[in-house]
């Protein structure tokens, strides 16, 4: 997958995760959270027995990246509340 597709995937997944967790982030943070979420989601899905993670700009990859981004935002939110 080329870097433009990764940026688009990150923006979509970050935007969806932002809305699901009631966070208010900008476009750049959406992309960053979506990209990290794609990596985290791919790892989580493989640990749960899936044979693939984020593979391209498709619906499955958006789901994987969004799940990872939501998990990431929930972890960051929990850490921030502890302090």
N, C-alpha and C positions, 0 to 999 in steps of 0.2 A: 504494500500500500504506500503510495507516495505521500509526501509531507502535507500537501494541500488537503488530501482526503483525511489525514489525521487531524488537521486543524478543524475541518468541518465536523468530523465526528466528535471532537472534543467540545466544540461550541454547542452542538445539539445536546449531547449528554449532560454537559454542565448546566445548560439552560433548564432542562427537565429536572435535574437534581435540585437546582436552585428553587424551582417552584414547589417541588415536593417537600422540601425541608424548610420552606419559608425564610430563606436567606436572601439577602439583597447584594448581589455581586455585579460587577461590570463584565463586559465582553471578554476582556483579557483573563480575568479570574475564572470565568466560565470555561474558557478554552483550557486553562491550566488544570482546573479541577476535573474536567472531562477527560483530559489526556492521562492524568494520574489515575483517575477512575477506571479507564480502559485497562491499564496495567493491573491495578488492584482487582478489578472485576474478572479479568482473564485468569489471574492466579486463583481467586476464590472459586470460579466455576470449574477449573481443572482440579482443585482440591475436592470438590463435591462430585467429581466423576464425569464432567463434561469433556468431550474430546477436543474442543476448540474454545478459544476466547474471542477476542476482537480480531476479526479476519479481514475486514475491509469496510467499505462504506455501504453497509446493508442493515437490515432491521435487527438481525441477531447481534451484531456488533454494537448497535445503539443500545440495545437492552443490557448487554454485558457492561458497557461503559457507564450507563446510567446507574445500574446497581452498584458498581464500584464507586461511583461519584457520591451516591447517597450514603454509602457506608463511610466513605472518607469524611463527608461533611458531618455525619453523626459523631464520629470519633473526635474530630476537631472541636465540635460543639461541646462534647463531654469534657474534654481536656480544658477548654476555656472556662467552663463553669466551675471546675475544681479550684481554679486559682482565685 
